[in-house]
Structure formats: C-alpha cells, structure tokens
Amino acid sequence: MLQIPLRKINGVVVMKRRIVFASLLTLAGLAASPLPAMAKAKAFPIFFQPWSAAIGDTASQTIKAAAKAALADPNAPVRVTGAADTVGGRLANKYMSETRAQVVADALVADGIAKSRIRIDALGATLGPGAAPKSYDQFSRRVLIQVGK
C-alpha cells in the first residue's frame, strides 16, 4: 500500500491509503523477468620473449584453449591484440606487435577458426604496470585473444 499525505490537521499529517495497482503490477513484472545475462569476453594472454614472435608450448596450449572456446560459441567474435615492450623504436615495436598478433591469428585459423571471425589489432609499444620505460617488460610482450564481446 502507498500512503499519500492528504492534509495537516492540528499539526498532524493525515495520510490516505491507496493501492496503486499499476505500480505494483509493473514492479511485479520486473521482478518476475530476469535481465538477460551479459556475455563477457573470455581472455587468453600469450607472452613472448624479447624481439620474438615464436610460439612456445605454453602459448600453443593457450591458443588451443582459445580456439576451443571460439568453436563452442560460433557467433562470438575473436579479437587478437598484439603488443611489444618499449625497447627499440616506435616502428620496430609496431611491426613486432603486428607480427605477434598475425602469428597467433594464423595458429587460430590452423585450429579451425574462420579467418573472417578474427580481428587483428597491433598496439605497438606498451608499458606494463610497474615497468620502467625502455625496459624488457614481460607483460608488454604479449598477444591477448578475446573470444566474445
């Protein structure tokens, strides 16, 4: 029930009770119908050695796990983002991040993911948390595979 102030009598507010069916029905309808679940992207990080785009055993297993997730959700987009550390020139780091991303994308295609589903981005040089500029930062030498939105 909703109480609505009607008027004051001798300093006391007299309340009138009303049932507001439209509001109650609206609230009941909202409570009964859950919000649709928001799909989160699944992230698969892959790390590299300085000035390398070679995929090691651990990276290969991570790529296979990302491919498995992408195959399980055939409508999900696949985003591959490459990065490099801050050692070296801007163009060299941009090229290194593009190369790493392309190598990982090629491995995803080899694992059964359609090339048309994959979007490749290259960040160039990035600075990981707590890393010093012009350092060989492991966190920055990476490719991140994201499956989903």
C-alpha positions in Angstrom: 0.0 0.0 0.0 1.1 3.5 -0.7 0.4 6.3 1.8 -0.2 9.7 0.3 -0.3 12.8 2.6 -3.8 14.2 2.4 -3.6 17.3 4.7 -2.4 18.6 8.0 -4.9 18.7 10.9 -3.6 20.4 14.1 0.0 19.9 13.0 -0.6 16.2 12.3 -0.4 14.9 8.7 -3.4 12.8 7.9 -2.5 10.0 5.5 -4.8 8.4 3.0 -4.0 4.8 1.9 -4.2 3.9 -1.7 -3.3 0.8 -3.5 -1.6 1.7 -6.8 -2.1 -1.4 -8.9 -0.3 -0.2 -11.9 2.9 0.4 -10.0 2.6 -2.9 -8.2 2.0 -4.8 -11.4 4.9 -3.1 -13.1 7.3 -3.9 -10.2 6.0 -7.5 -10.1 6.6 -7.8 -13.8 10.2 -6.6 -13.5 10.9 -8.9 -10.6 9.5 -11.9 -12.5 11.5 -11.4 -15.6 15.3 -11.5 -15.1 17.6 -9.3 -17.1 19.3 -11.1 -19.9 22.8 -12.3 -19.0 25.6 -10.1 -20.4 28.2 -12.2 -22.2 31.7 -11.4 -21.1 34.7 -11.9 -23.4 37.0 -14.7 -22.4 40.6 -13.6 -22.4 43.6 -15.7 -23.3 47.0 -14.0 -22.8 50.1 -15.2 -24.6 53.6 -13.9 -23.6 56.7 -13.7 -25.8 60.5 -13.4 -25.4 62.1 -10.1 -26.4 62.1 -9.5 -30.1 60.4 -12.8 -30.8 57.1 -13.9 -32.2 57.8 -17.6 -31.7 55.1 -19.7 -30.1 56.2 -22.0 -27.3 54.5 -25.0 -25.8 52.6 -22.9 -23.2 51.5 -20.4 -25.8 50.4 -23.2 -28.1 48.2 -24.7 -25.3 46.7 -21.2 -24.7 45.9 -20.8 -28.3 44.2 -24.2 -28.5 42.1 -23.3 -25.4 41.0 -20.0 -27.1 40.2 -21.9 -30.3 38.1 -24.4 -28.3 36.2 -21.5 -26.7 35.6 -19.9 -30.0 34.4 -23.1 -31.6 32.0 -23.6 -28.7 30.5 -20.2 -29.5 30.4 -19.9 -33.3 28.8 -16.4 -33.2 31.3 -14.9 -30.9 33.9 -12.5 -32.4 37.5 -13.3 -31.9 39.9 -10.4 -31.3 43.7 -10.8 -31.4 45.7 -7.8 -30.0 49.4 -7.7 -30.2 51.8 -5.6 -28.1 55.5 -5.0 -27.6 57.7 -3.7 -24.8 59.3 -0.2 -25.0 62.8 -1.2 -26.0 63.5 -0.2 -29.6 62.0 2.3 -32.0 58.3 3.1 -32.5 58.1 1.4 -35.9 60.0 -1.6 -34.9 57.7 -2.2 -31.9 54.6 -1.6 -34.1 55.9 -4.2 -36.5 56.7 -6.6 -33.7 53.2 -6.3 -32.2 51.6 -6.8 -35.7 53.8 -9.9 -36.3 52.9 -11.5 -32.9 49.2 -10.9 -33.5 49.4 -12.3 -37.0 51.3 -15.4 -35.9 48.6 -16.1 -33.2 45.8 -15.4 -35.6 47.3 -17.9 -38.1 47.5 -20.5 -35.3 43.8 -19.9 -34.5 43.0 -20.5 -38.2 45.0 -23.7 -38.2 43.0 -24.8 -35.1 39.7 -24.4 -37.1 38.7 -20.7 -36.5 37.4 -19.0 -39.7 39.7 -16.2 -40.7 36.7 -13.9 -41.2 35.9 -14.1 -37.5 39.3 -12.8 -36.4 40.0 -9.1 -35.9 43.7 -8.2 -35.5 44.9 -5.1 -33.7 48.5 -4.0 -33.0 49.2 -1.7 -30.2 53.0 -1.2 -30.7 55.0 -0.4 -27.6 53.1 -0.6 -24.3 54.2 -0.2 -20.8 53.1 -2.8 -18.3 52.1 -2.0 -14.7 55.2 -1.0 -12.7 57.5 -1.3 -15.7 60.2 1.2 -16.3 60.4 2.9 -19.7 62.8 1.3 -22.2 62.7 -2.0 -20.3 62.2 -5.6 -21.4 58.8 -5.9 -19.7 57.4 -9.4 -19.9 53.8 -8.1 -19.5 54.1 -5.8 -22.5 55.4 -8.6 -24.8 52.1 -10.2 -25.3 49.1 -11.1 -27.5 45.6 -11.1 -26.0 43.0 -13.3 -27.6 39.5 -12.3 -26.7 36.5 -14.5 -27.5 33.2 -12.8 -27.3 32.2 -9.2 -26.8 
